Amino acid sequence: MTARTLVLDQREWTLGMVADGVPELVIETLSPSTRLVDIFLTMPRFARAGCPSFWLVDLEMLAVTAYALDGDTYCQIAHVTGEQPWAAVLPFAVTIVPARLLD
């Protein structure tokens, strides 16, 4: 497997401005003004497109919630807060500690 990094604005992907297809992972940073849109519109959009991993990062609550695609919807696979570590395996191995995201 070839590792690649893709950083894009969700709008660019939605409008078809990215030619590589569906990302392997979407990380959405929640904000008070877009929280409901991110959870109820953005997540389902990427699920329908077939994106295998979707993570929500809440910097106010210092929390990360990870989802894996199951059919055409996401199932929660992890939820960590504060200093609690999470060792992700898919789509790649990385350890996330929410409290250290602001370092």
Backbone bond lengths (Angstrom), bond angles and torsions (degrees), N, CA, C in turn:
res aa  C-N    CA-C-N  psi(-1)  N-CA   C-N-CA  omega(-1)  CA-C   N-CA-C  phi
1 M - - - 1.450 - - 1.524 108.63 -
2 T 1.282 116.61 134.61 1.452 122.46 178.81 1.520 109.01 -93.03
3 A 1.321 115.68 127.21 1.467 120.03 178.11 1.515 108.61 -80.13
4 R 1.320 116.15 137.33 1.453 120.39 175.05 1.512 108.78 -146.24
5 T 1.291 114.70 151.95 1.454 121.05 179.88 1.518 107.54 -115.32
6 L 1.311 115.32 132.02 1.454 121.06 178.40 1.514 107.73 -133.59
7 V 1.292 116.58 118.04 1.460 121.39 175.90 1.517 106.32 -115.23
8 L 1.301 115.97 122.56 1.459 119.14 -179.32 1.513 110.45 -148.68
9 D 1.267 113.68 159.56 1.450 121.53 174.23 1.523 107.32 -80.60
10 Q 1.321 117.36 135.67 1.458 121.13 -179.05 1.526 111.79 -54.42
11 R 1.324 117.27 -33.47 1.453 121.33 179.36 1.530 111.25 -64.16
12 E 1.337 116.48 -38.91 1.464 120.19 178.20 1.523 110.79 -60.85
13 W 1.327 116.55 -44.20 1.463 120.47 -179.55 1.529 110.42 -66.54
14 T 1.322 116.19 -44.90 1.462 120.78 -178.84 1.520 111.51 -61.19
15 L 1.311 117.53 -37.88 1.462 121.15 -178.50 1.530 112.95 -82.56
16 G 1.347 117.30 3.01 1.454 120.39 177.29 1.504 114.34 79.04
17 M 1.339 117.02 21.62 1.459 120.20 -178.18 1.530 111.80 -82.98
18 V 1.344 117.93 -6.11 1.458 122.74 178.66 1.523 107.41 -109.42
19 A 1.332 116.04 123.56 1.460 120.49 -173.28 1.520 113.93 -89.97
20 D 1.322 118.69 -11.99 1.460 121.18 -173.84 1.517 114.18 -78.11
21 G 1.277 120.31 0.33 1.461 121.33 -179.75 1.508 112.25 92.88
22 V 1.323 115.17 -146.44 1.455 122.40 -173.51 1.532 110.49 -88.40
23 P 1.329 117.84 133.48 1.470 119.45 177.56 1.529 110.95 -68.59
24 E 1.333 117.11 155.15 1.462 121.90 177.25 1.514 111.42 -78.10
25 L 1.325 116.72 -24.85 1.456 121.90 -177.81 1.520 109.29 -148.05
26 V 1.329 115.66 134.72 1.459 121.80 170.54 1.521 106.69 -117.36
27 I 1.329 115.81 129.66 1.455 121.32 174.71 1.523 106.97 -115.58
28 E 1.313 115.09 115.02 1.464 121.25 -177.19 1.521 108.84 -107.79
29 T 1.334 116.83 123.08 1.455 121.65 176.54 1.519 108.19 -90.30
30 L 1.325 115.17 118.60 1.458 120.39 -177.75 1.522 110.72 -75.72
31 S 1.308 114.99 143.04 1.454 121.05 172.42 1.522 107.16 -134.55
32 P 1.319 117.53 154.78 1.468 119.47 -177.96 1.528 113.47 -55.22
33 S 1.323 117.38 -35.75 1.463 119.72 -175.47 1.530 113.66 -78.55
34 T 1.340 118.03 -20.13 1.473 119.51 -177.29 1.520 113.46 -122.73
35 R 1.317 118.21 5.65 1.470 122.16 -175.81 1.532 113.00 -50.69
36 L 1.305 117.64 -50.99 1.471 120.49 -177.47 1.526 112.10 -66.16
37 V 1.313 116.87 -38.70 1.471 120.98 177.09 1.519 109.94 -63.27
38 D 1.341 116.61 -45.50 1.463 120.86 -178.84 1.524 111.74 -60.73
39 I 1.319 116.95 -42.00 1.468 120.79 -176.45 1.528 111.99 -79.51
40 F 1.323 117.78 -43.99 1.464 119.58 -171.12 1.524 115.10 -98.35
41 L 1.328 118.62 -13.63 1.468 120.32 177.15 1.531 112.09 -117.21
42 T 1.332 116.68 -49.52 1.459 119.68 -176.26 1.524 112.03 -67.49
43 M 1.327 117.79 -48.50 1.471 120.02 -179.73 1.522 112.04 -57.00
44 P 1.315 119.72 -52.46 1.469 119.32 179.98 1.528 113.18 -61.14
45 R 1.310 117.18 -33.22 1.470 121.00 179.01 1.536 110.27 -61.92
46 F 1.326 116.85 -46.23 1.459 120.02 179.30 1.532 111.35 -71.33
47 A 1.316 117.66 -32.89 1.472 120.23 176.36 1.528 110.27 -63.32
48 R 1.314 116.83 -46.70 1.471 120.20 179.14 1.522 111.95 -62.25
49 A 1.331 116.21 -30.80 1.464 120.44 179.75 1.529 112.16 -77.71
50 G 1.343 117.05 -15.26 1.452 120.35 178.14 1.517 115.81 96.56
51 C 1.326 118.25 17.48 1.472 121.43 177.25 1.533 108.21 -69.23
52 P 1.342 118.76 118.25 1.461 120.48 -171.76 1.530 116.19 -70.33
53 S 1.329 118.63 -24.66 1.469 120.64 -176.51 1.519 110.83 -135.22
54 F 1.331 115.47 136.14 1.458 122.01 -179.87 1.518 107.43 -138.34
55 W 1.334 116.76 123.79 1.460 121.60 178.85 1.517 109.65 -117.99
56 L 1.325 116.11 136.10 1.460 122.38 173.56 1.521 108.46 -105.83
57 V 1.318 116.27 127.81 1.464 121.98 178.96 1.523 107.86 -112.89
58 D 1.321 115.96 124.06 1.464 121.88 178.39 1.526 107.48 -114.35
59 L 1.325 116.36 100.73 1.460 120.60 -176.86 1.527 112.41 -72.74
60 E 1.319 118.10 -24.76 1.466 120.44 177.17 1.519 110.94 -70.65
61 M 1.327 117.06 -40.08 1.466 122.42 -179.23 1.529 111.57 -93.30
62 L 1.334 117.30 -3.96 1.459 123.10 -173.94 1.523 109.93 49.39
63 A 1.330 114.95 60.32 1.462 121.53 -176.88 1.521 110.59 -136.74
64 V 1.329 114.80 148.77 1.461 122.43 172.39 1.520 107.07 -128.94
65 T 1.322 115.80 129.03 1.453 121.76 175.35 1.515 107.48 -120.19
66 A 1.323 116.01 125.50 1.460 121.11 -176.80 1.526 110.03 -110.61
67 Y 1.326 114.30 142.80 1.460 121.73 -179.59 1.522 109.17 -128.74
68 A 1.329 115.60 146.64 1.459 121.82 174.42 1.524 108.04 -119.92
69 L 1.299 115.41 144.53 1.462 120.86 -178.48 1.525 110.37 -70.87
70 D 1.311 116.17 131.15 1.461 123.38 175.99 1.518 106.26 -130.70
71 G 1.324 116.13 98.58 1.465 120.09 -173.15 1.516 108.61 73.39
72 D 1.321 116.38 -116.08 1.466 119.48 179.33 1.526 112.29 -117.31
73 T 1.342 116.45 18.53 1.468 121.04 176.73 1.531 109.46 -134.60
74 Y 1.320 115.79 163.06 1.457 120.98 178.79 1.521 111.05 -95.59
75 C 1.342 114.89 142.73 1.463 122.93 172.15 1.521 107.68 -115.88
76 Q 1.316 116.18 135.41 1.464 119.97 179.65 1.521 109.62 -68.39
77 I 1.338 116.15 130.43 1.465 120.46 178.84 1.522 112.16 -115.25
78 A 1.333 117.19 -15.90 1.470 119.83 178.95 1.520 110.01 -160.16
79 H 1.320 114.82 149.03 1.462 121.71 171.85 1.515 106.41 -147.65
80 V 1.321 116.98 116.63 1.461 121.33 -179.55 1.521 108.98 -128.67
81 T 1.334 114.69 149.86 1.459 120.71 179.59 1.528 109.61 -134.64
82 G 1.321 114.67 157.94 1.457 121.11 174.01 1.515 113.63 54.91
83 E 1.325 116.01 -127.73 1.461 122.89 -177.94 1.529 113.30 -85.61
84 Q 1.312 117.16 2.03 1.466 120.78 -179.18 1.532 110.04 -70.63
85 P 1.333 118.33 123.03 1.468 119.79 179.63 1.526 111.88 -85.38
86 W 1.308 115.42 152.65 1.461 121.78 171.76 1.520 107.71 -131.64
87 A 1.320 116.09 125.12 1.465 121.80 178.67 1.520 108.40 -96.72
88 A 1.318 115.90 95.38 1.463 121.09 178.13 1.526 108.98 -72.27
89 V 1.320 115.36 147.44 1.460 121.61 176.89 1.520 109.86 -112.58
90 L 1.324 115.63 -42.20 1.467 120.92 -179.05 1.519 110.34 -115.07
91 P 1.260 120.79 143.19 1.461 126.69 2.42 1.521 113.42 -79.75
92 F 1.346 117.20 -3.22 1.459 121.55 175.11 1.523 107.51 -158.14
93 A 1.319 115.62 160.67 1.461 120.70 -178.10 1.531 110.77 -78.56
94 V 1.325 115.28 123.15 1.460 121.60 177.29 1.529 107.73 -159.55
95 T 1.313 116.80 145.16 1.463 120.83 175.76 1.520 108.58 -105.08
96 I 1.321 114.89 128.57 1.460 122.35 -177.49 1.528 108.99 -113.38
97 V 1.322 116.52 129.99 1.462 123.21 173.12 1.531 105.67 -124.56
98 P 1.329 118.41 105.86 1.468 120.70 -173.42 1.532 114.72 -52.59
99 A 1.311 118.29 -40.46 1.470 120.29 -177.98 1.521 112.37 -64.07
100 R 1.319 117.17 -21.91 1.466 120.29 -178.72 1.523 112.65 -92.01
101 L 1.318 118.19 -0.69 1.453 120.86 179.59 1.519 112.82 -67.45
102 L 1.317 116.59 -22.14 1.463 121.00 -179.07 1.521 112.80 -94.89
103 D 1.328 117.54 -0.95 1.477 121.04 178.88 1.507 111.75 -68.26
